[in-house]
Amino acid sequence: LGQRMKALFFFFFSSRRRHTRSSLVSWARRCVQETGINAEYMGYLRSKGMPNLRLQKRLAASVLKCGQKRVWLDPNEASEIALANSRKNIRKLFKDGLIIKRHIHLHSRSRVRRMKEAKRKGRHTGMGKREGTINARISYKVLWMRRIRILRRLLRKYRELKKIDKHLYHSFYMKCKGNQFKNKYVLIEAVHKAKSEEKRAKELGAQAEAKKAKKKKGDEKKEEPKPAAKDEKKAEQIILPIKIINQWHN
């Protein structure tokens, strides 16, 4: 009897056609006729199999607020789940992990991430992969806005930190507006160069002022009269011949 039942089960479940209700009824009648199984024994076999959990699945879908397809019932705990006939019991089973709400199946993003990572390295970006003009792919205006905001932010930062004064700030602001600096590093270099030139000009100006003051002082000294020295020279010129004449007389 067991071998014949196994053969019938194998024949029925191995066939690929969809089984309708009528086909299931005919299959059951065939089992009864060929094996001589009575209705009582069939009920016994049905009781030994998995219980009907249609009610539990409907209640779980209502409690979890999802479709019945997303409700997973633990097949190993079917007998315990079958005893749950209220929403309260279903909530307890969900808390214990016997009933699970499946995740929504979405499209995998792994291939997209892989492609993006490759594009960051410069792959898959040749002429054959491009659609649209350069301005359509990324606008010239957007590029300009990004660059000018970076440059103006740097100038504001330098002004707040007292690295540049308001005059130098205005000068570089207008130069940025005139598209003179390609990027932030060129602007930083220009700022340092301007500051060094300004410092050098101040030093040279200070040196020139010092020289001018020194020269002025020298000129003032030259212009001062020296009467005492002239009188001494005249006195010496008069005294020398007198001394010579006295020595000759003696």
C-alpha positions in Angstrom: 0.0 0.0 0.0 2.8 2.4 0.9 4.6 1.8 -2.4 1.5 2.3 -4.5 0.7 5.6 -2.6 4.2 6.8 -3.2 3.9 6.1 -6.9 0.6 7.9 -7.2 2.0 10.9 -5.3 5.0 11.0 -7.6 2.9 10.8 -10.7 0.6 13.6 -9.7 3.1 16.1 -8.3 5.7 15.5 -11.0 3.3 16.5 -13.8 3.8 20.1 -15.0 0.2 20.9 -15.8 -1.8 23.2 -13.5 -4.1 21.1 -11.3 -7.7 22.3 -11.2 -10.2 21.4 -8.5 -11.8 18.8 -10.7 -8.5 17.1 -11.4 -7.8 17.0 -7.6 -11.2 15.4 -7.0 -10.6 12.8 -9.7 -7.1 12.1 -8.3 -8.6 11.4 -4.9 -11.3 9.1 -6.3 -8.6 7.2 -8.2 -6.6 6.8 -5.0 -9.6 5.4 -3.1 -10.4 3.0 -6.0 -6.9 1.7 -6.6 -5.7 1.5 -3.0 -9.0 0.7 -1.2 -8.5 3.6 1.3 -11.7 4.6 3.0 -12.7 8.1 3.9 -11.8 7.7 7.5 -8.2 6.9 6.6 -8.1 9.8 4.2 -9.1 12.1 7.0 -6.3 10.7 9.2 -3.7 11.4 6.5 -5.1 14.9 6.1 -4.7 15.5 9.8 -1.1 14.3 9.8 -0.2 16.9 7.0 0.2 20.7 7.4 -2.9 22.4 8.7 -4.8 25.1 6.8 -3.4 28.5 7.8 -5.5 30.6 5.4 -7.2 32.4 8.4 -3.9 33.1 10.1 -2.4 34.5 6.9 -5.4 36.8 6.3 -5.3 38.1 9.9 -1.5 38.6 9.8 -1.9 40.6 6.5 -4.5 42.8 8.2 -2.4 43.3 11.4 0.9 43.9 9.5 -0.8 46.2 6.9 0.5 44.4 3.9 -0.6 41.8 1.3 -0.8 38.1 2.1 2.1 37.4 -0.3 4.4 39.3 2.0 3.4 37.3 5.1 5.7 34.5 6.0 4.6 31.8 8.4 7.2 29.5 10.0 6.5 26.0 8.6 8.2 24.3 11.6 5.7 26.0 14.0 2.5 25.4 11.9 0.7 23.6 14.6 1.2 26.5 17.0 0.3 29.1 14.4 -2.9 27.2 13.6 -4.1 27.8 17.2 -3.9 31.5 16.8 -7.4 32.6 15.9 -7.4 36.3 16.9 -5.4 39.4 16.0 -4.0 39.5 19.5 -2.4 36.1 19.1 -1.1 37.0 15.7 0.6 40.1 17.2 2.2 37.8 19.8 3.5 35.4 17.1 4.8 38.3 15.1 6.7 39.5 18.2 8.1 36.0 18.8 9.3 35.8 15.2 7.0 32.9 14.0 5.3 35.4 11.6 7.5 37.7 9.5 6.7 40.6 7.2 8.8 40.1 4.1 10.6 43.0 2.5 9.4 44.4 -0.8 11.6 43.0 -3.7 13.2 45.9 -5.5 15.6 46.0 -8.5 19.2 45.4 -7.4 21.4 48.5 -7.5 24.7 46.5 -7.4 25.3 46.8 -11.1 24.5 50.5 -11.1 27.0 51.1 -8.2 29.7 49.1 -10.1 29.2 51.2 -13.2 29.3 54.5 -11.2 32.5 53.5 -9.5 34.0 52.6 -12.9 32.8 56.0 -14.4 34.5 57.8 -11.5 37.8 56.2 -12.7 37.1 57.5 -16.2 35.8 54.2 -17.8 32.8 54.1 -20.1 32.9 57.9 -20.8 34.3 58.0 -24.3 32.8 59.7 -27.3 30.6 56.8 -28.1 29.0 57.0 -24.6 28.1 60.7 -24.8 24.7 62.0 -25.8 24.0 65.7 -26.3 26.4 68.7 -26.5 28.9 69.7 -23.9 26.6 72.5 -22.8 23.7 70.0 -22.5 25.6 67.5 -20.5 26.7 70.2 -18.0 25.8 73.9 -18.5 28.6 76.6 -18.9 26.5 78.7 -16.5 26.6 76.0 -13.8 30.3 75.7 -14.1 30.8 79.5 -13.9 28.5 79.7 -10.8 30.4 76.9 -9.0 33.8 78.6 -9.7 32.8 82.1 -8.9 31.2 81.1 -5.6 34.3 79.3 -4.5 36.5 82.3 -5.4 34.2 84.8 -3.6 34.0 82.6 -0.6 37.8 82.5 -0.3 38.0 86.3 -0.6 35.4 86.8 2.1 37.3 84.4 4.4 40.6 86.3 3.8 38.9 89.7 4.5 37.3 88.4 7.8 40.7 87.0 8.9 42.3 90.4 8.1 44.7 88.8 5.6 43.6 91.4 3.0 42.2 94.9 3.4 39.0 96.2 1.8 40.9 97.8 -1.1 42.7 94.5 -2.0 39.4 92.6 -1.6 37.6 94.9 -4.0 40.5 94.7 -6.5 40.4 90.8 -6.5 36.6 90.7 -6.5 36.5 92.6 -9.8 39.3 90.5 -11.2 37.3 87.3 -10.3 34.3 88.8 -12.1 36.5 89.4 -15.1 37.4 85.7 -15.3 41.0 86.3 -14.5 41.5 83.3 -12.2 41.1 79.7 -13.4 40.7 78.2 -9.9 41.1 78.8 -6.2 44.8 77.9 -6.1 45.6 80.5 -8.8 43.7 83.1 -6.8 45.6 82.2 -3.6 48.9 82.6 -5.4 47.9 86.0 -6.8 46.9 87.2 -3.3 50.2 86.2 -1.8 52.0 87.8 -4.7 50.0 91.1 -4.3 50.7 91.1 -0.6 54.4 90.6 -1.1 54.5 93.4 -3.7 52.6 95.7 -1.4 55.0 94.9 1.4 58.0 95.5 -0.8 56.6 98.8 -2.0 56.1 99.9 1.6 59.7 98.9 2.4 61.1 100.8 -0.6 58.9 103.8 0.3 60.3 103.7 3.9 63.9 103.5 2.6 63.3 106.4 0.2 61.8 108.5 3.0 64.8 107.7 5.2 67.2 108.7 2.4 65.3 111.9 1.8 65.4 112.8 5.4 69.1 112.0 5.7 69.8 114.2 2.7 67.7 117.0 4.0 69.6 116.9 7.3 72.9 117.0 5.5 71.9 119.9 3.4 70.8 121.8 6.5 74.2 121.2 8.1 75.9 122.5 5.0 73.8 125.7 5.0 74.7 126.5 8.7 77.3 129.4 8.9 80.6 128.8 10.8 82.0 132.3 11.8 84.1 131.1 14.7 86.2 128.9 12.5 86.8 131.6 9.9 88.0 134.1 12.6 90.4 131.5 14.0 92.0 131.0 10.5 92.3 134.8 10.1 93.9 135.2 13.5 96.4 132.4 12.7 97.3 134.1 9.4 98.0 137.4 11.2 100.0 135.8 14.1 102.3 133.7 12.0 104.1 136.5 10.2 104.5 138.5 13.4 106.2 135.5 15.1 108.5 135.1 12.1 109.6 138.9 12.2 110.2 138.7 16.0 112.5 135.7 15.6 114.5 137.5 12.8 115.0 140.5 15.0 116.2 138.5 17.9 
